[in-house]
Every structure is written in C-alpha cells, then in structure tokens.
Amino acid sequence: MRQKPSSLYSREGETREPSPRLTPPPRLTCTLFIPMAYYITENYALEKEGEEMRKRCETLKLDHVVGEKSKQAVVQADFYVPKPKPGIEKVISIDKTVKVTKKEVIKDKVIVEGYLNLQIVYVADLPGQPVHHMHQRLDFTQFVEIKGAEPEMMSRVKVKVEDIQGKVKDRHPGRLEVTAVLLVFAKVTELAEITLMTSPPPRAEAIMEKLRLEEIVAEGSNDVMVSGKFRVPPEKPPVEKVMDVDASVAITDKKVIENKVIVEGDITLQIIYVADLATQPVHHMHQTLHFTQFIEVFGAQPEMNVTVDETITHVGFDVVDPCTVSVEVLMDLDAKVTEPRELDVVVDLVGVDTERELLRVDNVVGEDHTQVNIKDEVQIPYEKPGVTKVLDVKIYKVEVLPEDIVIIKDKVIVSGRIDAQVLYVSDMPDQSVHHVQATVKFRDFISIPGAKPDMSVTVQAAVEHVTGRPADSSRRVVLEIVLKLTARVVDTVQIYVVLCEDIVEPKPPRPPRPPHPPHPPKQPACPFNHVVQPGDTFWNLAQRYNVTVDMIMALNPGVDPLNIQVGSVLIIPCDP
C-alpha cells in the first residue's frame, strides 16, 4: 500500500463515522507566522517620505497663459456732416478715445468689439473759413487668433490707435472719410492649480529660478440691476417711442475689504428714440448712470489686488412720459482677488531623469507707487455767484483710461482726470450755499526698473487728501489734491519647471491575510461507486484512488479485471 509522506500539517477531529472496514482520511490545517515589524517600518518610511515631499513642494492657484497675440487692423468709415453744421474744407485734427464693448472667446479665437469716439476739428467750407467741430463714432469688430483658446477661458484685450486720418470724400464738403490703424492685443488665460517643487530632494543638485507671481486667493461674482430715470434735455424734442439703448460700462474704482470687493462705475447710455412730432424724426441723447455695488469674495483681505470684469447681459427701457425715459441695465460682475508671491522654483534636476512642464504665467516685473501733489484753479461759472468760503470738496471719480497709460523704459507714465464737487458759501448778502462741478487733469510717472513698452501694466489711483479755498478772485477756487498712483508691470514668461506629484497622506498598509492552508482533495464517502470510462483498468483506478488492485477486486467479486465494461459500476474502497 502507498504511504503518504510526513508533513507539518496537524490533525483535527474527524467529521464522520468511519466505515467498519476503512478509516477516513484526517482533515489538515496550517499555522502561519507573520512578522509585523517589517510592515511598521515600511509604513514609517512612507510617512517620512511624504512629509519631506510636502516640505519641498507648494501648490499654487494661478492664471495659466494659454496664448497672447497682437494684430494690426485697418478700419474705415464715411461720415456725413450733421446739419446745420457747415461742410468741410480741411480736417485740422481728430481726437480719439477707444472703448471695448465686448470680448468673447471662441475656439482658437478672441472676438473684440468696440468703437472709437471721434472729436473732429475742421475748417468750414465757408468764405470766412471758421473752425468747427463734430462728434462721430466709428464702430469696429476684429478677431485675434490664439491657438488653444476655448469658450470657457478668460481673456484680456487692449486696443490702441496707431494712426488716424480724415479726408473729404470725393470732394464732397458734407462727407468725410476716416481711416484708423488699430493694434488689437488679446491674451487668453485659464485657471490652473499647479504643484511646484520649491527645493530639491536630498543629495540632488538643482537649477533654481526666482518667480514673482500673482496667486489667486479667491473669486466671486454678482448679478446686479442698475436703473435710472432720465429727463430729455430742453433742446431735444419729447419722446414718443424708444427704439434702442446702447450701453457700455466703465469701472471707475474698486476696493478690497474683508470678504468683499466694492465696485464703482459708470454706464454710458445712448438712447435712440422717435420724437413726438408730426414728422416723427429720430433723435438720440446721451446719459450716464452711476453705480456702486459689491461682490462677495470669501478670503479677500485689504491690501490684496483685484481685477473686475463686467458684462452687460440685458438692457430694458420704457417711456414714463414724453419727457422722461427709464432704463434698466442687468450686468454680471466677476472679481478675482490675487496676492503677490515671490518664490524660488526648481527648473531642472542635474543628473536626474525627470519630467518638466512648460509654465506660462504673468511674472511681476515690478510694483511701486508715487504721490502726486496737484494744485489747480477752478473757474466759477458766470451764472453762479462768487465764493467767500469753501465748505467741502467731494471727489466722486478718479478716471485713468487704459489708452492714457504709457510704458517706456523703466517708467510708467499715467494721465487721468479727477471729477470733484465744490460746496461753497456765496458772496451774496444772504450767504447762500452753492456748488460747482470741477474737473482736474493730472499727469505723472512711476519708476519701475525693468519695465518695457511691450509689457502689461495695471494702475490704481486713490485720492488721499483734498482741500479747497477761495483764490484771490472771488470767481476762482483753488483745489489741492494729494493723489496716490500705484503701478504694477507684468510680463508673460515661459519657463520649464519640475512638478511634484500629488501628495497624498500615506495610510498604514494592512498586513496580508494569512494564506489558507492547503486542503487535501476531498474524498467521497467510503466506499463509493465509480462509473467505468473508456481506458479504465483496475490498475489505473488503484493508482488514482491510492488503493490496491486486491482491495478493488475484494469489493467487486465476479468482475473480470481483464474485461471490464464501459458504463458498468465498480465499488471503490477508500484510502486506508
């Protein structure tokens, strides 16, 4: 009889009663020892490695520059001299200001819409050749191709008039052709969260670069409704029906307080209407709607920087009475609060095969401020009485237009205007109180080492102090204003940086489960029946079931071992 080899398996109790002749095989189990010290040591090493990795990596929320590009475009339009102004003999000058009314990012393009406000001074086609002027508006729509731009991305645009010319069209004094050369700049950015390596791994030599970035602290938005009622000017006819209202927004001031951004601005309205006259002529009038709104930006703190984008989504209007028109403007205000950061980043590891990524961001070249002392005299209009004492001077707008900011080498030149209201005691016997509107212009520069003309700049202007007093003449008021100008110059840089993998707090690994002990093949009940298959013999059946031929013959008397039939049933004994 074949014997089983000895092993480390231990016996357990039997599960069934043995047959009188044969003893069933025992069940077998295995005991396994698992050393836990190895897993504890490995877990400690993982935690230490993760902590060291976090110390040399920093995650920043940045505006990743997808692309930027400039495009030169020529726009042209013909204008008719409005009646009753005389025709044109010669154009003296054309003063222009640019206003971008809409910007839209589509796939691989940025669409820019806007207009030029033109103040045209000309010599009239009259015998005395008097000088006249007229106001016109030149609309434009341009696009800038930027590969990789997508509709959900942010854009910044700037339009500059490089040249403008006007000439009389076809020798017709009442028709003027204006041609302007525009430089349209567009930059597309997307919000990205990137983990930079700020110090190399141990025993690794690294190449470092210093970056000054604007990290995004928080963002917020607000849908606001601004409405107002406007009287038709006395020189204009009354209103029968409003045809259309063209609206454009200019942000005049923005301030960051705790968890909020305060936004002030003006909405310029051009109201086109049908006059309430027998001939129903079409007229238009200009009005301005001032607003002050706030945007909740959790995490914002004073002294942080902010950019605000405004989008007009709807303009509604109605005729209250023939002399009054109401206008409602719905717009979206989006604020992004940033904080300057200066940090050293790893741009390459010497002798280490590592993946690097191209980072395109706005690098802060420099930021500085200057204090401007402005002194100007305001003329009291003749229809108002003279001044004996100034009670108060209120500043309600400081305006710096993008086209009035010029970057030269190492300097930023800023021009702007301050709108003020002067409250004064008149020189009348009753000493009545009157007020007068005043506009003060200024120009100064801020030194920014490293600034160049092709860079981008943002300027903030804030009045720190204002006072007023009567001049030597009772018809003049002296205004003294202390103005703070802050400029920040940025340049788009492309730099390859070494990125850190996402750092995840390592968790202790679970020890592996003990392996199940091998079980011997399950044996059927003893004895059991076997259906003869083709090729079966007493010999191979004895080998298969670990018994002897004699044991099989003993349980199957009368069966010829040399002539067993396929399909017949044999009784097989169990392994003793």
C-alpha positions as CSV (number, residue, x, y, z in Angstrom):
1,M,0.0,0.0,0.0
2,R,1.3,3.5,-0.9
3,Q,2.2,5.7,2.1
4,K,1.8,9.4,2.4
5,P,4.9,11.4,3.2
6,S,5.1,13.0,6.6
7,S,4.4,16.8,6.8
8,L,3.8,19.8,9.1
9,Y,0.1,19.6,8.8
10,S,-1.7,18.8,12.1
11,R,-4.7,16.6,12.6
12,E,-8.2,17.8,13.6
13,G,-11.2,15.8,14.8
14,E,-12.9,13.6,12.3
15,T,-16.2,14.8,10.8
16,R,-17.9,11.5,10.0
17,E,-18.1,8.0,11.4
18,P,-15.6,5.6,9.7
19,S,-16.9,2.6,7.9
20,P,-16.3,-0.7,9.7
21,R,-13.6,-1.7,7.2
22,L,-12.0,1.6,6.2
23,T,-10.7,4.6,8.1
24,P,-11.5,8.0,6.6
25,P,-8.6,10.4,6.0
26,P,-8.0,13.2,8.6
27,R,-8.6,16.9,7.8
28,L,-5.5,19.0,7.6
29,T,-4.8,22.7,8.8
30,C,-1.7,25.0,8.6
31,T,-0.4,27.6,11.1
32,L,1.4,30.7,9.5
33,F,3.6,33.3,11.4
34,I,3.5,36.9,10.0
35,P,6.4,39.2,11.1
36,M,4.7,42.7,11.7
37,A,7.9,44.7,12.3
38,Y,8.6,44.8,8.6
39,Y,5.2,46.5,7.8
40,I,5.5,49.0,10.7
41,T,9.0,50.0,9.4
42,E,7.8,50.3,5.8
43,N,4.8,52.5,6.9
44,Y,7.1,54.8,8.9
45,A,9.3,55.2,5.8
46,L,6.3,56.1,3.7
47,E,5.1,58.7,6.2
48,K,8.5,60.3,6.4
49,E,8.9,60.4,2.6
50,G,5.5,62.0,2.2
51,E,6.3,64.7,4.8
52,E,9.6,65.5,3.2
53,M,7.9,65.8,-0.2
54,R,5.3,68.2,1.1
55,K,8.1,70.4,2.6
56,R,9.7,70.8,-0.8
57,C,6.5,71.3,-2.8
58,E,4.0,74.1,-2.9
59,T,0.6,74.2,-4.6
60,L,-0.4,77.5,-6.2
61,K,-3.6,78.7,-7.9
62,L,-2.6,80.6,-11.0
63,D,-3.8,82.1,-14.3
64,H,-2.0,79.9,-16.8
65,V,-1.4,81.8,-20.0
66,V,-2.8,79.8,-23.0
67,G,-1.6,82.4,-25.5
68,E,-1.3,86.0,-26.4
69,K,-1.1,87.8,-29.7
70,S,-1.3,91.2,-31.3
71,K,-3.0,92.0,-34.6
72,Q,-2.9,95.2,-36.8
73,A,-6.2,96.1,-38.5
74,V,-7.4,99.0,-40.6
75,V,-11.0,100.2,-40.1
76,Q,-12.7,102.8,-42.3
77,A,-16.0,104.6,-42.3
78,D,-17.7,107.5,-44.1
79,F,-19.5,110.2,-42.1
80,Y,-21.9,113.0,-43.1
81,V,-21.6,116.4,-41.5
82,P,-24.7,116.8,-39.4
83,K,-27.0,119.7,-40.2
84,P,-26.9,122.6,-39.5
85,K,-23.0,122.4,-39.4
86,P,-21.2,123.7,-42.4
87,G,-19.3,121.4,-44.8
88,I,-15.6,120.6,-44.5
89,E,-12.8,122.2,-46.4
90,K,-9.9,120.7,-44.4
91,V,-9.5,118.5,-41.4
92,I,-7.4,120.0,-38.6
93,S,-7.3,117.2,-36.1
94,I,-9.1,114.1,-34.9
95,D,-9.1,113.4,-31.2
96,K,-10.0,109.8,-30.4
97,T,-10.7,107.5,-27.5
98,V,-11.1,103.7,-27.6
99,K,-13.9,101.8,-25.9
100,V,-14.1,98.0,-26.0
101,T,-17.7,97.0,-25.5
102,K,-17.5,93.2,-25.9
103,K,-14.9,90.5,-25.9
104,E,-15.7,86.8,-26.4
105,V,-13.5,83.7,-26.5
106,I,-14.4,81.1,-29.1
107,K,-12.4,78.1,-30.2
108,D,-8.9,79.3,-31.2
109,K,-10.1,83.0,-31.4
110,V,-11.0,86.1,-29.4
111,I,-13.7,88.4,-30.8
112,V,-13.3,92.0,-29.9
113,E,-16.0,94.6,-30.5
114,G,-15.8,98.3,-29.7
115,Y,-15.9,101.8,-31.1
116,L,-13.8,105.0,-31.4
117,N,-15.2,108.2,-30.1
118,L,-14.0,110.9,-32.6
119,Q,-13.9,114.6,-31.9
120,I,-13.2,116.1,-35.4
121,V,-12.0,119.7,-35.7
122,Y,-12.1,121.1,-39.2
123,V,-12.0,124.3,-41.3
124,A,-15.5,125.0,-42.6
125,D,-16.2,125.4,-46.3
126,L,-17.3,129.0,-45.9
127,P,-15.8,132.3,-47.1
128,G,-14.5,133.2,-43.6
129,Q,-13.1,129.7,-43.1
130,P,-14.3,129.4,-39.5
131,V,-13.2,126.4,-37.4
132,H,-15.9,123.9,-36.4
133,H,-16.0,120.5,-34.7
134,M,-18.3,117.5,-34.8
135,H,-18.6,114.2,-32.9
136,Q,-18.8,110.8,-34.6
137,R,-18.5,107.2,-33.6
138,L,-16.5,104.6,-35.6
139,D,-17.5,101.0,-34.7
140,F,-15.2,98.0,-35.2
141,T,-15.2,94.2,-34.9
142,Q,-12.0,92.3,-35.0
143,F,-10.7,88.9,-34.0
144,V,-7.3,87.6,-32.9
145,E,-6.3,84.0,-33.5
146,I,-4.9,82.3,-30.4
147,K,-4.4,78.6,-30.7
148,G,-5.8,76.6,-27.8
149,A,-8.4,79.1,-26.8
150,E,-11.7,77.7,-25.6
151,P,-15.1,79.4,-24.8
152,E,-14.9,79.0,-21.0
153,M,-11.5,80.7,-20.7
154,M,-10.8,84.2,-19.6
155,S,-9.5,87.0,-21.9
156,R,-7.8,90.4,-21.6
157,V,-7.9,92.7,-24.6
158,K,-6.4,96.1,-25.4
159,V,-6.9,98.2,-28.4
160,K,-4.5,101.1,-29.4
161,V,-5.0,103.6,-32.2
162,E,-1.7,103.8,-34.0
163,D,-2.8,106.3,-36.7
164,I,-5.9,108.0,-37.8
165,Q,-6.6,110.2,-40.9
166,G,-9.5,112.1,-42.2
167,K,-10.2,113.5,-45.7
168,V,-13.1,114.9,-47.6
169,K,-14.8,112.2,-49.6
170,D,-15.0,112.7,-53.4
171,R,-14.6,116.5,-53.0
172,H,-18.0,116.5,-51.3
173,P,-17.7,119.0,-48.3
174,G,-20.5,117.3,-46.4
175,R,-18.9,113.8,-46.5
176,L,-15.8,112.7,-44.5
177,E,-13.8,109.5,-44.8
178,V,-12.0,108.4,-41.7
179,T,-9.3,105.7,-41.7
180,A,-7.8,104.3,-38.5
181,V,-5.0,101.8,-37.9
182,L,-5.6,99.7,-34.8
183,L,-3.3,97.4,-32.8
184,V,-5.5,94.8,-31.2
185,F,-3.9,92.8,-28.4
186,A,-5.5,89.7,-26.8
187,K,-4.4,87.3,-24.0
188,V,-6.2,84.1,-23.1
189,T,-5.8,82.6,-19.6
190,E,-7.2,79.6,-17.7
191,L,-7.4,78.9,-14.0
192,A,-4.8,76.2,-13.1
193,E,-3.8,74.6,-9.9
194,I,-0.2,73.5,-10.1
195,T,2.2,71.9,-7.6
196,L,5.7,73.3,-8.0
197,M,8.9,72.0,-6.5
198,T,10.5,74.7,-4.4
199,S,13.5,72.8,-3.0
200,P,15.3,69.7,-4.4
201,P,15.3,66.2,-2.9
202,P,18.2,65.3,-0.7
203,R,21.5,64.8,-2.4
204,A,20.1,66.2,-5.6
205,E,21.7,69.2,-7.4
206,A,19.0,71.6,-8.8
207,I,18.8,74.6,-11.0
208,M,16.6,77.3,-9.4
209,E,14.7,80.3,-10.7
210,K,13.0,83.1,-8.8
211,L,9.4,83.9,-9.8
212,R,7.1,86.7,-8.7
213,L,3.6,85.6,-9.3
214,E,0.1,86.7,-8.7
215,E,-1.6,83.8,-6.7
216,I,-5.3,83.7,-6.9
217,V,-6.8,83.9,-3.4
218,A,-10.5,83.8,-4.2
219,E,-13.1,84.6,-6.9
220,G,-16.7,85.8,-6.8
221,S,-19.4,87.1,-9.0
222,N,-22.7,89.0,-8.7
223,D,-25.6,89.8,-10.9
224,V,-26.7,93.4,-10.4
225,M,-29.5,95.5,-11.7
226,V,-28.9,99.3,-12.2
227,S,-31.8,101.5,-13.1
228,G,-32.5,105.2,-13.5
229,K,-34.9,107.8,-15.0
230,F,-33.7,110.5,-17.3
231,R,-35.2,113.8,-18.4
232,V,-35.0,114.7,-22.1
233,P,-32.7,117.8,-22.5
234,P,-34.6,121.0,-23.1
235,E,-33.0,121.4,-26.6
236,K,-34.3,117.9,-27.6
237,P,-37.9,117.1,-28.7
238,P,-40.1,114.9,-26.5
239,V,-40.2,111.1,-26.8
240,E,-42.9,109.1,-28.5
241,K,-41.1,105.7,-28.6
242,V,-37.6,104.4,-27.6
243,M,-36.1,102.4,-30.5
244,D,-32.9,101.2,-28.8
245,V,-30.5,101.9,-25.9
246,D,-26.7,101.3,-26.4
247,A,-24.9,100.8,-23.0
248,S,-21.3,100.5,-22.1
249,V,-19.7,100.1,-18.7
250,A,-16.5,101.7,-17.3
251,I,-15.2,100.6,-13.8
252,T,-14.0,103.8,-12.1
253,D,-13.0,102.4,-8.7
254,K,-12.6,99.1,-7.0
255,K,-11.6,98.4,-3.4
256,V,-11.0,95.2,-1.4
257,I,-12.3,94.9,2.1
258,E,-12.7,91.8,4.2
259,N,-14.5,89.1,2.2
260,K,-15.9,91.7,-0.2
261,V,-14.9,93.8,-3.3
262,I,-16.6,97.3,-3.6
263,V,-17.0,98.3,-7.3
264,E,-17.9,101.7,-8.6
265,G,-18.5,102.6,-12.2
266,D,-20.4,104.5,-14.9
267,I,-22.8,103.2,-17.5
268,T,-22.8,105.4,-20.6
269,L,-26.2,105.3,-22.4
270,Q,-27.0,106.4,-25.9
271,I,-30.8,106.5,-26.2
272,I,-32.2,106.5,-29.7
273,Y,-35.9,107.5,-29.9
274,V,-38.7,108.6,-32.2
275,A,-39.6,112.2,-31.4
276,D,-43.2,113.1,-30.6
277,L,-43.5,115.4,-33.6
278,A,-45.7,115.3,-36.7
279,T,-42.8,114.1,-38.9
280,Q,-41.6,111.6,-36.3
281,P,-37.9,112.3,-36.7
282,V,-35.3,110.0,-35.0
283,H,-33.2,111.7,-32.3
284,H,-30.7,110.5,-29.6
285,M,-29.4,111.6,-26.3
286,H,-26.5,110.6,-24.0
287,Q,-26.9,109.9,-20.4
288,T,-24.7,108.5,-17.6
289,L,-25.8,106.0,-14.9
290,H,-23.5,105.8,-11.9
291,F,-23.5,102.7,-9.7
292,T,-21.8,101.3,-6.6
293,Q,-22.1,97.5,-6.0
294,F,-20.3,94.8,-4.0
295,I,-19.2,91.3,-4.8
296,E,-18.7,88.7,-2.0
297,V,-15.3,87.1,-2.3
298,F,-14.6,85.0,0.8
299,G,-10.9,85.1,1.7
300,A,-10.4,88.6,0.4
301,Q,-8.5,91.0,2.6
302,P,-7.5,94.7,2.3
303,E,-4.2,95.4,0.6
304,M,-4.8,92.5,-1.9
305,N,-5.1,93.1,-5.6
306,V,-8.3,92.7,-7.5
307,T,-9.4,92.7,-11.1
308,V,-13.1,93.1,-12.1
309,D,-14.7,92.1,-15.4
310,E,-18.1,93.4,-16.3
311,T,-20.6,92.1,-18.8
312,I,-23.9,93.6,-19.8
313,T,-26.5,90.9,-20.2
314,H,-29.7,92.9,-20.8
315,V,-30.9,96.5,-21.3
316,G,-34.5,97.4,-20.7
317,F,-36.2,100.7,-21.3
318,D,-39.6,102.4,-21.2
319,V,-41.2,105.8,-21.8
320,V,-42.5,107.1,-18.5
321,D,-43.9,110.3,-20.1
322,P,-42.9,112.3,-23.2
323,C,-40.1,114.0,-21.3
324,T,-38.8,111.0,-19.2
325,V,-37.2,107.7,-20.1
326,S,-36.4,104.9,-17.7
327,V,-33.6,102.5,-18.3
328,E,-32.7,99.2,-16.5
329,V,-29.3,97.5,-17.1
330,L,-28.6,94.0,-15.9
331,M,-24.9,93.0,-15.8
332,D,-22.5,90.4,-14.4
333,L,-19.6,91.5,-12.2
334,D,-16.8,89.0,-11.8
335,A,-14.0,89.7,-9.3
336,K,-10.7,87.9,-8.9
337,V,-8.6,88.7,-5.8
338,T,-4.9,87.9,-6.0
339,E,-1.9,88.2,-3.8
340,P,1.8,88.7,-5.0
341,R,4.1,85.8,-4.2
342,E,7.8,85.5,-4.6
343,L,9.3,82.1,-4.5
344,D,12.2,80.0,-5.9
345,V,11.2,77.1,-8.0
346,V,13.2,74.1,-9.3
347,V,13.5,74.2,-13.1
348,D,15.8,71.2,-13.5
349,L,17.5,68.4,-11.5
350,V,21.1,67.8,-12.6
351,G,21.7,64.1,-13.5
352,V,18.1,63.1,-12.7
353,D,15.7,61.9,-15.4
354,T,12.6,63.9,-14.5
355,E,9.6,65.2,-16.4
356,R,9.3,69.0,-16.8
357,E,6.3,71.1,-17.9
358,L,6.2,74.4,-19.7
359,L,4.7,77.0,-17.4
360,R,3.4,80.3,-18.9
361,V,2.4,82.8,-16.3
362,D,2.5,86.6,-15.7
363,N,5.7,87.4,-13.9
364,V,5.6,90.6,-11.9
365,V,8.4,92.7,-13.2
366,G,7.9,95.4,-10.6
367,E,5.4,97.3,-8.5
368,D,5.7,100.8,-7.0
369,H,3.8,103.9,-6.2
370,T,4.2,107.6,-6.2
371,Q,2.5,110.6,-4.5
372,V,1.3,113.4,-6.7
373,N,0.5,116.8,-5.4
374,I,-2.0,118.5,-7.6
375,K,-2.9,122.2,-7.4
376,D,-5.4,123.7,-9.8
377,E,-7.8,126.6,-10.0
378,V,-11.5,126.2,-10.8
379,Q,-13.4,128.9,-12.6
380,I,-16.9,129.7,-11.1
381,P,-19.4,129.9,-13.9
382,Y,-20.8,133.3,-14.6
383,E,-24.4,132.2,-13.9
384,K,-23.3,131.3,-10.3
385,P,-22.4,133.8,-7.5
386,G,-18.9,134.3,-6.3
387,V,-17.3,132.4,-3.4
388,T,-16.3,133.6,0.1
389,K,-15.7,130.3,1.8
390,V,-15.3,126.6,0.7
391,L,-17.4,124.3,2.8
392,D,-16.5,120.9,1.3
393,V,-14.8,119.3,-1.7
394,K,-16.1,115.8,-2.6
395,I,-14.2,113.6,-5.1
396,Y,-16.6,111.3,-6.8
397,K,-14.5,109.9,-9.7
398,V,-10.8,109.4,-10.5
399,E,-10.5,108.1,-14.1
400,V,-7.4,106.6,-15.7
401,L,-8.2,105.2,-19.1
402,P,-6.1,102.4,-20.5
403,E,-5.1,104.5,-23.5
404,D,-3.7,107.1,-21.1
405,I,-1.1,104.7,-19.6
406,V,2.2,104.6,-21.5
407,I,5.1,102.3,-20.6
408,I,8.6,103.4,-21.6
409,K,11.9,102.0,-20.5
410,D,11.9,101.7,-16.6
411,K,8.9,104.1,-16.3
412,V,5.1,104.2,-16.4
413,I,3.5,107.5,-17.5
414,V,0.0,108.0,-16.2
415,S,-2.6,110.6,-17.3
416,G,-6.1,111.0,-15.9
417,R,-8.8,113.2,-14.6
418,I,-10.4,113.9,-11.2
419,D,-14.1,114.9,-11.1
420,A,-15.0,116.9,-8.0
421,Q,-17.9,118.8,-6.5
422,V,-17.2,122.0,-4.6
423,L,-19.7,123.2,-2.0
424,Y,-19.2,126.9,-1.1
425,V,-20.7,129.9,0.6
426,S,-21.6,132.6,-1.9
427,D,-20.7,136.3,-1.7
428,M,-24.4,137.2,-1.9
429,P,-25.9,139.2,1.0
430,D,-27.9,136.1,2.2
431,Q,-24.7,134.0,2.0
432,S,-26.5,131.2,0.3
433,V,-24.7,127.9,-0.3
434,H,-24.0,126.8,-3.9
435,H,-22.0,124.1,-5.6
436,V,-19.9,123.8,-8.7
437,Q,-18.6,120.9,-10.7
438,A,-14.8,120.7,-11.3
439,T,-12.6,118.6,-13.4
440,V,-8.8,118.4,-12.7
441,K,-6.4,116.7,-15.0
442,F,-3.1,115.2,-14.0
443,R,0.0,113.5,-15.4
444,D,2.9,111.9,-13.6
445,F,5.2,108.9,-13.9
446,I,6.2,105.9,-11.7
447,S,9.7,104.4,-11.8
448,I,9.6,100.6,-12.4
449,P,13.1,99.2,-13.2
450,G,12.9,96.6,-15.9
451,A,9.6,97.9,-17.5
452,K,9.5,97.8,-21.3
453,P,6.9,99.1,-23.8
454,D,5.7,95.7,-24.8
455,M,4.7,94.7,-21.2
456,S,1.4,94.9,-19.5
457,V,0.5,97.3,-16.7
458,T,-2.3,98.0,-14.2
459,V,-2.6,101.3,-12.5
460,Q,-4.6,102.2,-9.4
461,A,-5.3,105.8,-8.4
462,A,-6.6,106.9,-5.0
463,V,-7.2,110.3,-3.5
464,E,-5.6,110.6,-0.1
465,H,-6.4,114.2,0.7
466,V,-8.3,117.1,-0.8
467,T,-8.8,120.7,0.3
468,G,-10.2,123.9,-1.3
469,R,-10.0,127.6,-0.6
470,P,-11.0,130.8,-2.4
471,A,-8.4,132.3,-4.7
472,D,-7.5,136.0,-4.7
473,S,-10.5,136.5,-7.0
474,S,-14.0,135.6,-5.8
475,R,-14.6,133.9,-9.2
476,R,-12.0,131.1,-8.6
477,V,-11.4,128.2,-6.2
478,V,-8.0,126.7,-5.5
479,L,-8.1,122.9,-5.2
480,E,-5.2,121.0,-3.7
481,I,-5.3,117.2,-4.1
482,V,-2.9,114.5,-2.9
483,L,-3.1,111.5,-5.2
484,K,-1.5,108.1,-4.8
485,L,-0.7,106.3,-8.0
486,T,0.3,102.6,-7.9
487,A,1.5,100.7,-11.0
488,R,2.3,97.0,-11.4
489,V,4.1,95.9,-14.6
490,V,3.9,92.2,-15.6
491,D,5.4,90.2,-18.4
492,T,4.4,86.8,-19.6
493,V,7.3,84.3,-19.1
494,Q,7.7,80.8,-20.4
495,I,9.7,78.6,-18.1
496,Y,10.1,74.8,-17.7
497,V,9.5,73.7,-14.1
498,V,9.7,70.4,-12.2
499,L,6.3,69.4,-11.0
500,C,5.6,67.5,-7.8
501,E,3.3,64.5,-7.8
502,D,0.1,64.9,-6.0
503,I,1.0,64.4,-2.3
504,V,-1.4,62.0,-0.6
505,E,-1.2,61.3,3.1
506,P,0.1,57.7,3.3
507,K,-2.1,55.2,5.1
508,P,-0.7,52.3,7.1
509,P,-0.7,49.3,4.8
510,R,-2.8,46.3,6.0
511,P,-0.8,43.2,6.8
512,P,-1.5,40.5,4.3
513,R,-4.0,37.9,5.2
514,P,-2.6,34.5,6.2
515,P,-2.8,32.1,3.3
516,H,-5.4,29.4,3.6
517,P,-3.8,26.0,4.4
518,P,-3.8,23.6,1.5
519,H,-6.6,21.1,1.8
520,P,-6.2,17.5,0.6
521,P,-8.5,16.5,-2.2
522,K,-12.0,15.9,-0.9
523,Q,-12.7,12.3,-0.7
524,P,-16.1,10.8,-1.3
525,A,-18.0,8.7,1.2
526,C,-16.5,5.3,1.7
527,P,-16.9,3.1,-0.2
528,F,-18.2,4.8,-3.3
529,N,-19.3,3.9,-6.8
530,H,-17.3,4.6,-10.0
531,V,-18.8,4.5,-13.5
532,V,-16.2,2.9,-15.8
533,Q,-14.9,5.2,-18.5
534,P,-13.1,4.3,-21.7
535,G,-9.5,3.3,-20.8
536,D,-10.2,2.5,-17.1
537,T,-8.4,-0.6,-15.7
538,F,-8.2,-1.9,-12.2
539,W,-4.5,-0.8,-12.1
540,N,-5.0,2.9,-13.0
541,L,-8.1,3.1,-10.8
542,A,-6.0,1.8,-7.9
543,Q,-3.3,4.4,-8.7
544,R,-5.9,7.2,-8.9
545,Y,-7.6,6.5,-5.6
546,N,-4.5,5.4,-3.7
547,V,-5.7,1.8,-3.1
548,T,-4.6,-1.6,-4.2
549,V,-6.0,-3.9,-7.0
550,D,-6.7,-6.5,-4.5
551,M,-8.9,-4.1,-2.5
552,I,-10.9,-3.3,-5.6
553,M,-11.3,-7.0,-6.5
554,A,-12.4,-7.8,-3.0
555,L,-15.3,-5.3,-3.3
556,N,-16.2,-6.4,-6.9
557,P,-16.4,-10.2,-6.9
558,G,-17.3,-11.7,-10.2
559,V,-15.9,-8.9,-12.3
560,D,-13.1,-9.9,-14.7
561,P,-10.2,-7.4,-14.2
562,L,-9.2,-8.0,-17.8
563,N,-12.7,-7.4,-19.3
564,I,-14.5,-4.5,-17.5
565,Q,-17.3,-2.9,-19.5
566,V,-17.6,0.8,-20.2
567,G,-20.6,2.2,-18.3
568,S,-20.6,-0.6,-15.6
569,V,-20.3,0.4,-12.0
570,L,-17.4,-0.6,-9.7
571,I,-17.2,-0.2,-5.9
572,I,-14.0,1.6,-4.9
573,P,-12.7,1.4,-1.4
574,C,-11.3,4.4,0.5
575,D,-7.7,5.1,1.2
576,P,-6.9,3.2,4.4
